[in-house]
Amino acid sequence: MMKAFAPRTVPAILLLLIALAIPASALAEEIRFAQSPEISPNGDRIAFSYDGDIWTVPAAGGDATRITNHVAYDAFPVWSPDGTRIAFASDRFGSMDVYVMAADGGEAERLTYQSSTAIPCDWTPDGGSILFQSRRDGAEDLFLARLDGGTPARLSGVFLEREAQADISSDGKRVVFSDNRCTTGWQRRFFRSTDAADIHVADLAGGGFRPRALVQDETQDLWPRFSPDDREIFFVSGRGGVLDIYRMPAAGGDATRITSLEKDAGWLSLAEEGGLLAFTMGFDVYTLSIDGGTPRRVPIRLATEFKENPAGERTFSGDAQEFRVSPDGRKTAVVVHGEIFVVPSEKGGRARRVTRTPWREADVEWLSDSRRVVYASDRNGSLDLYLADTKTGDEKALTSGAENDSKPLLSPDGEWIAFYRGKGEIRRMSTKSLEGGMPSTELVVSGRFLDFRFEPAPEFAWSPDSRWIAYTAYAPDYHTDIRIRDTESGADTLASFLSTHNHRPVWSPDGKYLYFTSLFQQNGDTYRVRLAEKPPIFEEDKLDSLYEEKKDEGGGGKNGKGKDEKGKGEKDEKPEADKKAVPVVIDLENIRARAEAFPDLASEESEPVFVKEGETLVFAANVMGERSYDLWSYPADEEAEEKKLSQLTTSEKGKSRLQAVDDAVWYLEGGKVKWYDVAKEKAGALSFEAEMEVDERADREQIFRESWSILADQFYDAKMHGAPWDKILEEYGAVVPHARNAIDFQTLVRLMIGELNASHLDFSRRGEDDPAREAGYLGVLLDDVMLQGGVHRVRSVLPKGPAALEDSRIEAGEYLIAVDGEPLGREASLDAFLDGKAGRRVEIEVAGDADGRGKRTVRIRPIGRRAFTDLRYDEWGMGR
């Protein structure tokens, strides 16, 4: 007997059958922000990058076809002359290399092996080589990579000249390119400068490279392309303000604009058959006839899922962004990936998560009960202050509004929390008002304050008696001063009298000195101001002091331990907030004369803190010009018998967020929370495991809005250079979901920043310039003409390079025959043999001719790209 379906089962089955009947194209969605589009030679299809893969779509628009399907980032597609293959760049082995595959998909073949980015530009007319741009030797140069293998040969090679976005004429005799001099990048709108990119054309006859300028002006001139008959050049130019498309004679002459676009054009390409242009405008792809007309938007539909899980559980054992040790020393709050965790200070271990949002929580500050923390969060658009119980996780908002509230700082007596509101106020709230509703706040001081959102500490500090606040403020001439505010009377005092940038005020524990960092001597030196005249010292006082009862140095601590027996993080029974501080006395008369550099070192110092009850000053510094910042100590006591500068750490990574905890200084180094006990001369680190779910989509939304907010809050021009900043947030924010990987997202944010048309602004992913494997360089330059034929002849040897050393000498004119026993023939790549070999011993076989006569073996240690570039720069400088 057949069993009947349960009634509730029928709808589910029907839905499944309906879903199976729907064609895949019906599930496709229209996308935006397709990257680096390139039209095919016959003008039928457009290749582009989306979600890190290469796709093609009909030039009229429609459903896209995926060509590559790899977890790596694939982009910059370039069609072969016959349209059967596509070259593209991919970071499958850490850095962007050039690959080739069939235009309808298949297995990709790698052509370049180098840790420097390589971007394909064009194919040679015979389809036998790929022209690509790379900074492998310092500046951007053009190279040729043969499809049958071998070492890529440099096509252009004048050191420090830049060539990019190149296009080869159909007869193969010329190449047109943008000189790419603009380090600002093409994303900056309305850019005008003598440093803007220009258009050049080079004659390739006889294997040479003889460039001449076609377009030279103060605007960006980009993406030049030969017309199908090679008589004209089409390019993108900002000479009219917006980046429009122009045409001009290939021999030179006046340019004619063929578009009047509302948004900047980019990524121009041209079909050799039919004369159809493809380009981006805004966040979409368009086509246009070379004869002009109205650009036609190309609708692109595709169905794809994330290649990797966009969300998943992660465990962090480092990557700390900030930390704060509790007043009792037993707990440490650590901010990881924008979330607050708490971990035992003594033994570390599994961290307790306090906050749970996809937004950034930062500026964590403990209250004196060592249980609650105050912090800033941007979950509602602007930064607001929140209070959380680190044991229960209970949370409440302390402030709300359009202005950013940040950098909460507890007063030493535990009674007040001071914080920034926007760029013009320091306010405070009473800790007694934290329970119940939204606490009231009161203004401490208003002005123009120097404080950036990601500074490791606020640019203000409470005095030890909790009455005064020292702060950094802009002076009328745009240098910064250190000032002191009396929170009781409202009196305001200038404490620094150095006409330069002064910042980061720090009080001595006894309240007698105010320390700060100044650029008065160009380096970031530590200065201090004695706040009152030093009382006279009498010899009789020294004798009288001998009659005072001597302090008991043992047995007075917690659990009967002496000072030296206390465990790390243990404190005296009396809480810090309950200790009565000596009132700070400030004598304004002659205060200008009481400033001094302390200590006066040939270094750049930062973040001074006091340990050992104020006896010792600890700071980060690069003493004697060392590149790394280490921790150093110096006696702060004027009566100290020995004024000795001591180095506490030796490591290349920087140190930041210094915090004094008893005799130890805690700090952040490379995402690790570490400490150094000055009294015991002992170092350690806080180990922890912080577990959380990370959603990359939510992360990108937060990062985008935070980037926009930082510029809105801190850009020097309140009118944002005329850019409609609120509208830009809406327009670009709608595209964030289409930037589905870190590289495309970086491009989107850079485009948003470019709307400001301002210098010294950029956005980058952490570690983007750190290749997984560093290429090795022998310190030689090869004959590029012979290299195109697969012959590795040494043209010159760089002085002081590896090949110039006595024990590993290679002579100019010699031939490289083999590497580590592997023959270096026509189809072998020297780059592949030296991939990842920087700093490692390599055996090179060299000979007097290409046939290997007089062969000998050289044992050599290749150098990295930066060292090689330095050698080339030295050679270039000596030749000028």
HELIX and SHEET records of a PDB file:
HELIX    1   1 THR A    9  ALA A   21  1                                  13    
HELIX    2   2 ALA A   24  LEU A   27  1                                   4    
HELIX    3   3 ALA A  205  GLY A  207  5                                   3    
HELIX    4   4 THR A  431  SER A  433  5                                   3    
HELIX    5   5 GLU A  539  SER A  545  1                                   7    
HELIX    6   6 LYS A  558  GLY A  560  5                                   3    
HELIX    7   7 LYS A  563  GLU A  565  5                                   3    
HELIX    8   8 GLU A  576  ASP A  578  5                                   3    
HELIX    9   9 ILE A  591  ARG A  594  5                                   4    
HELIX   10  10 VAL A  623  GLY A  625  5                                   3    
HELIX   11  11 GLU A  696  GLN A  714  1                                  19    
HELIX   12  12 MET A  720  GLY A  722  5                                   3    
HELIX   13  13 TRP A  725  GLY A  733  1                                   9    
HELIX   14  14 VAL A  736  HIS A  738  5                                   3    
HELIX   15  15 ALA A  742  GLY A  754  1                                  13    
HELIX   16  16 ASP A  784  LEU A  787  1                                   4    
HELIX   17  17 PRO A  802  ALA A  804  5                                   3    
HELIX   18  18 GLU A  806  SER A  808  5                                   3    
HELIX   19  19 LEU A  830  LEU A  834  1                                   5    
HELIX   20  20 ARG A  865  MET A  878  1                                  14    
SHEET    1   A 3 GLU A  29  GLU A  30  0                                        
SHEET    2   A 3 ILE A 300  LEU A 302 -1                                        
SHEET    3   A 3 GLY A  62  ASP A  63  1                                        
SHEET    1   B 4 GLN A  35  ILE A  39  0                                        
SHEET    2   B 4 ARG A  45  TYR A  50 -1                                        
SHEET    3   B 4 ASP A  53  PRO A  58 -1                                        
SHEET    4   B 4 THR A  65  ARG A  66 -1                                        
SHEET    1   C 4 ASP A  74  TRP A  79  0                                        
SHEET    2   C 4 ARG A  85  SER A  90 -1                                        
SHEET    3   C 4 ASP A  97  ALA A 102 -1                                        
SHEET    4   C 4 GLU A 109  ARG A 110 -1                                        
SHEET    1   D 4 ALA A 118  TRP A 123  0                                        
SHEET    2   D 4 SER A 129  SER A 134 -1                                        
SHEET    3   D 4 ASP A 141  ARG A 146 -1                                        
SHEET    4   D 4 ALA A 153  ARG A 154 -1                                        
SHEET    1   E 4 ALA A 164  ILE A 168  0                                        
SHEET    2   E 4 ARG A 174  SER A 178 -1                                        
SHEET    3   E 4 ILE A 199  ASP A 203 -1                                        
SHEET    4   E 4 ARG A 210  VAL A 215 -1                                        
SHEET    1   F 4 ASP A 221  PHE A 226  0                                        
SHEET    2   F 4 GLU A 232  SER A 237 -1                                        
SHEET    3   F 4 ASP A 244  PRO A 249 -1                                        
SHEET    4   F 4 THR A 256  ARG A 257 -1                                        
SHEET    1   G 4 ALA A 265  LEU A 270  0                                        
SHEET    2   G 4 LEU A 276  MET A 281 -1                                        
SHEET    3   G 4 ASP A 284  SER A 289 -1                                        
SHEET    4   G 4 GLY A 292  ARG A 297 -1                                        
SHEET    1   H 3 ALA A 311  PHE A 316  0                                        
SHEET    2   H 3 PHE A 688  ASP A 695 -1                                        
SHEET    3   H 3 GLY A 349  ARG A 350  1                                        
SHEET    1   I 4 ALA A 320  VAL A 325  0                                        
SHEET    2   I 4 LYS A 331  VAL A 336 -1                                        
SHEET    3   I 4 GLU A 339  PRO A 344 -1                                        
SHEET    4   I 4 ARG A 352  ARG A 353 -1                                        
SHEET    1   J 4 GLU A 361  TRP A 366  0                                        
SHEET    2   J 4 ARG A 372  SER A 377 -1                                        
SHEET    3   J 4 ASP A 384  ASP A 389 -1                                        
SHEET    4   J 4 GLU A 395  ALA A 397 -1                                        
SHEET    1   K 4 ASP A 405  LEU A 410  0                                        
SHEET    2   K 4 TRP A 416  ARG A 421 -1                                        
SHEET    3   K 4 GLU A 425  SER A 430 -1                                        
SHEET    4   K 4 GLU A 442  SER A 446 -1                                        
SHEET    1   L 4 PHE A 460  TRP A 462  0                                        
SHEET    2   L 4 TRP A 468  TYR A 474 -1                                        
SHEET    3   L 4 THR A 480  ASP A 486 -1                                        
SHEET    4   L 4 ASP A 492  LEU A 494 -1                                        
SHEET    1   M 4 ASN A 502  TRP A 507  0                                        
SHEET    2   M 4 TYR A 513  SER A 518 -1                                        
SHEET    3   M 4 ASP A 525  ARG A 530 -1                                        
SHEET    4   M 4 ALA A 595  ALA A 597 -1                                        
SHEET    1   N 4 GLU A 605  VAL A 611  0                                        
SHEET    2   N 4 THR A 616  ALA A 621 -1                                        
SHEET    3   N 4 ASP A 630  PRO A 635 -1                                        
SHEET    4   N 4 SER A 646  GLN A 647 -1                                        
SHEET    1   O 4 SER A 656  VAL A 661  0                                        
SHEET    2   O 4 ALA A 664  GLU A 669 -1                                        
SHEET    3   O 4 LYS A 672  ASP A 677 -1                                        
SHEET    4   O 4 LYS A 682  LEU A 686 -1                                        
SHEET    1   P 2 VAL A 780  LEU A 782  0                                        
SHEET    2   P 2 VAL A 794  VAL A 797 -1                                        
SHEET    1   Q 4 GLU A 822  PRO A 823  0                                        
SHEET    2   Q 4 TYR A 815  VAL A 819 -1                                        
SHEET    3   Q 4 VAL A 842  ALA A 847 -1                                        
SHEET    4   Q 4 ARG A 856  ILE A 860 -1                                        
END                                                                             
